[in-house]
Amino acid sequence: MAKKIATVITDMFEDVEYTDPAKAFKDAGHEVIAIEKEKGKKVTGKNKEIGVTIDEAIDNVSPDQFDALFIPGGFSPDQLRADERFVNFTRQFMDADKPVFAICHGPQLLITAKALEGRKATGFKSIQVDMEYAKADVQDEEVVVCNNQLVTSRQPNDIPAFNRETVKLLR
């Protein structure tokens, strides 16, 4: 059954950490909805390889409308976590035990949402200490699946494992 995946994203996202998982989701028959502050805006990856046109504004969506949340890495999650609307949106997915997929710096949004305590997770090397301070059980592995809900990976090299586990969880 096709799932609707909310994707919180803004400028300076890690290009391949959006494109590869988004393609895997779409290839598996799921719908990927890009969410930022402004519908119709075009955001650009940090490598300037791709642009993503925003499908919905954060003020016009609710976690109830989606089956899962995807947080690509790069500098995007750090920018989004400065906005309480994105923090609350993320926290609601975690509180509802809906699937959440975060790669590289994506867990920064989970840290700010105070949603990692007691959960197994991973992230980019430079944020692993921050994740420990957020009381996560940090694993230095290519992909970590916690409670059949939270899927995290460390870096672009981990994308094949990340895609495999996220698509499996969506089945």
DORO-6001 format. One record per residue (C-alpha): x, y, z; residue number from 1; residue in one letter. Coordinates in Angstrom, 1 decimal, padded with zeros to 4 digits. Layout:
# residues N
NUTOR      c1      c2      c3  resi  resn
NUTOR       X       Y       Z   NUM     a
...
END
This chain:
# residues 171
NUTOR      c1      c2      c3  resi  resn
NUTOR   000.0   000.0   000.0     1     m
NUTOR   001.4   003.4  -001.0     2     a
NUTOR   002.5   005.6   001.9     3     k
NUTOR   002.7   009.4   002.1     4     k
NUTOR   006.1   010.6   003.3     5     i
NUTOR   006.5   014.1   004.7     6     a
NUTOR   010.0   015.4   003.9     7     t
NUTOR   011.2   018.4   005.8     8     v
NUTOR   013.9   020.1   003.8     9     i
NUTOR   015.4   023.5   003.1    10     t
NUTOR   018.4   025.0   001.3    11     d
NUTOR   021.8   023.3   001.8    12     m
NUTOR   020.5   019.8   002.2    13     f
NUTOR   023.0   017.0   001.2    14     e
NUTOR   021.9   016.4  -002.4    15     d
NUTOR   022.4   012.6  -002.5    16     v
NUTOR   020.8   012.1   001.0    17     e
NUTOR   017.6   013.5  -000.5    18     y
NUTOR   017.7   012.2  -004.1    19     t
NUTOR   018.6   008.6  -003.4    20     d
NUTOR   016.1   007.8  -000.6    21     p
NUTOR   013.4   009.8  -002.4    22     a
NUTOR   014.0   007.7  -005.5    23     k
NUTOR   013.8   004.5  -003.5    24     a
NUTOR   010.6   005.6  -001.9    25     f
NUTOR   009.0   006.5  -005.2    26     k
NUTOR   010.3   003.3  -006.9    27     d
NUTOR   008.5   001.4  -004.1    28     a
NUTOR   005.3   003.2  -004.9    29     g
NUTOR   005.3   005.8  -002.2    30     h
NUTOR   004.6   009.6  -002.4    31     e
NUTOR   007.3   012.0  -001.2    32     v
NUTOR   006.0   015.5  -000.1    33     i
NUTOR   008.6   018.2   000.3    34     a
NUTOR   007.7   020.6   003.2    35     i
NUTOR   009.4   023.9   004.0    36     e
NUTOR   008.2   027.4   005.1    37     k
NUTOR   006.8   028.4   001.7    38     e
NUTOR   004.9   026.2  -000.8    39     k
NUTOR   006.3   026.5  -004.4    40     g
NUTOR   009.7   027.8  -003.3    41     k
NUTOR   012.7   026.0  -004.8    42     k
NUTOR   015.4   024.9  -002.4    43     v
NUTOR   018.9   023.9  -003.5    44     t
NUTOR   021.2   021.2  -002.3    45     g
NUTOR   024.6   022.2  -000.9    46     k
NUTOR   026.4   020.8  -003.9    47     n
NUTOR   024.1   022.8  -006.1    48     k
NUTOR   023.4   019.6  -008.1    49     e
NUTOR   019.6   019.6  -007.6    50     i
NUTOR   016.7   021.8  -006.6    51     g
NUTOR   013.5   020.6  -004.9    52     v
NUTOR   010.2   022.5  -005.4    53     t
NUTOR   008.4   022.6  -002.1    54     i
NUTOR   005.0   020.9  -002.2    55     d
NUTOR   003.6   022.2   001.1    56     e
NUTOR   004.1   024.9   003.6    57     a
NUTOR   004.7   023.8   007.2    58     i
NUTOR   001.7   025.9   008.3    59     d
NUTOR  -000.6   023.9   006.1    60     n
NUTOR   000.3   020.4   007.1    61     v
NUTOR  -000.3   018.1   010.0    62     s
NUTOR   001.5   014.8   010.9    63     p
NUTOR  -002.0   013.2   010.7    64     d
NUTOR  -001.8   013.6   006.9    65     q
NUTOR   001.3   011.4   006.6    66     f
NUTOR   002.5   007.9   007.2    67     d
NUTOR   006.2   008.7   007.7    68     a
NUTOR   008.7   011.5   008.1    69     l
NUTOR   012.0   011.8   006.2    70     f
NUTOR   014.8   014.1   007.3    71     i
NUTOR   017.7   014.4   004.8    72     p
NUTOR   021.1   015.6   006.1    73     g
NUTOR   023.4   018.5   005.2    74     g
NUTOR   022.8   021.9   006.7    75     f
NUTOR   019.1   021.7   006.2    76     s
NUTOR   018.2   020.0   009.6    77     p
NUTOR   020.2   022.6   011.6    78     d
NUTOR   018.4   025.4   009.9    79     q
NUTOR   015.0   023.8   010.4    80     l
NUTOR   015.5   023.1   014.1    81     r
NUTOR   015.7   026.8   014.7    82     a
NUTOR   012.0   027.0   013.7    83     d
NUTOR   009.6   025.6   016.4    84     e
NUTOR   007.0   024.6   013.8    85     r
NUTOR   009.5   022.0   012.3    86     f
NUTOR   010.5   020.8   015.8    87     v
NUTOR   006.9   020.3   016.9    88     n
NUTOR   006.1   018.5   013.6    89     f
NUTOR   009.0   016.1   014.1    90     t
NUTOR   008.2   015.5   017.8    91     r
NUTOR   004.6   014.6   016.9    92     q
NUTOR   005.8   011.9   014.5    93     f
NUTOR   008.0   010.4   017.3    94     m
NUTOR   005.3   010.7   019.9    95     d
NUTOR   002.8   008.9   017.6    96     a
NUTOR   005.3   006.2   016.9    97     d
NUTOR   005.1   006.8   013.2    98     k
NUTOR   008.1   005.9   011.1    99     p
NUTOR   010.9   008.5   011.1   100     v
NUTOR   013.9   008.3   008.7   101     f
NUTOR   016.9   010.6   009.4   102     a
NUTOR   020.3   010.4   007.8   103     i
NUTOR   023.6   012.1   008.6   104     c
NUTOR   022.8   015.5   010.3   105     h
NUTOR   019.0   014.7   010.2   106     g
NUTOR   019.0   013.6   013.8   107     p
NUTOR   019.7   017.2   014.8   108     q
NUTOR   016.0   017.9   014.4   109     l
NUTOR   015.3   014.9   016.7   110     l
NUTOR   017.8   016.2   019.3   111     i
NUTOR   016.0   019.6   019.4   112     t
NUTOR   012.6   017.8   019.5   113     a
NUTOR   013.9   016.0   022.6   114     k
NUTOR   012.8   012.7   020.9   115     a
NUTOR   015.9   010.5   021.2   116     l
NUTOR   016.0   009.6   024.9   117     e
NUTOR   016.3   005.8   025.3   118     g
NUTOR   016.3   005.2   021.6   119     r
NUTOR   019.0   003.4   019.5   120     k
NUTOR   020.2   005.7   016.7   121     a
NUTOR   023.1   006.9   014.7   122     t
NUTOR   024.1   010.1   012.9   123     g
NUTOR   027.1   011.8   011.4   124     f
NUTOR   030.3   011.5   013.5   125     k
NUTOR   030.3   015.2   014.5   126     s
NUTOR   026.7   015.0   016.1   127     i
NUTOR   027.1   011.6   017.8   128     q
NUTOR   028.2   013.3   021.1   129     v
NUTOR   025.2   015.6   020.9   130     d
NUTOR   023.0   012.6   020.4   131     m
NUTOR   024.5   011.0   023.5   132     e
NUTOR   023.7   014.2   025.5   133     y
NUTOR   020.1   013.8   024.2   134     a
NUTOR   020.2   010.4   025.9   135     k
NUTOR   020.2   008.3   022.7   136     a
NUTOR   021.9   004.9   022.7   137     d
NUTOR   024.3   005.8   019.9   138     v
NUTOR   025.5   003.0   017.6   139     q
NUTOR   028.3   003.6   015.1   140     d
NUTOR   026.7   001.4   012.4   141     e
NUTOR   025.6   002.1   008.8   142     e
NUTOR   022.0   001.8   009.7   143     v
NUTOR   020.2   001.6   013.0   144     v
NUTOR   016.5   000.6   013.3   145     v
NUTOR   014.9   001.2   016.7   146     c
NUTOR   011.5  -000.2   017.7   147     n
NUTOR   010.5  -000.8   014.1   148     n
NUTOR   010.0   003.0   013.9   149     q
NUTOR   013.1   005.1   013.8   150     l
NUTOR   015.7   004.5   011.0   151     v
NUTOR   019.0   006.4   011.1   152     t
NUTOR   022.2   006.4   009.1   153     s
NUTOR   025.6   008.2   009.4   154     r
NUTOR   026.6   009.4   005.9   155     q
NUTOR   026.2   009.1   002.2   156     p
NUTOR   028.1   005.8   002.1   157     n
NUTOR   025.3   004.3   004.2   158     d
NUTOR   022.5   005.2   001.8   159     i
NUTOR   022.1   001.7   000.4   160     p
NUTOR   021.5   000.2   003.9   161     a
NUTOR   019.3   003.2   004.8   162     f
NUTOR   017.1   002.8   001.7   163     n
NUTOR   016.9  -001.0   002.3   164     r
NUTOR   015.6  -000.6   005.9   165     e
NUTOR   013.3   002.4   005.3   166     t
NUTOR   011.6   000.7   002.3   167     v
NUTOR   011.3  -002.5   004.3   168     k
NUTOR   009.7  -000.7   007.2   169     l
NUTOR   007.2   001.0   004.9   170     l
NUTOR   005.9  -002.4   003.7   171     r
END
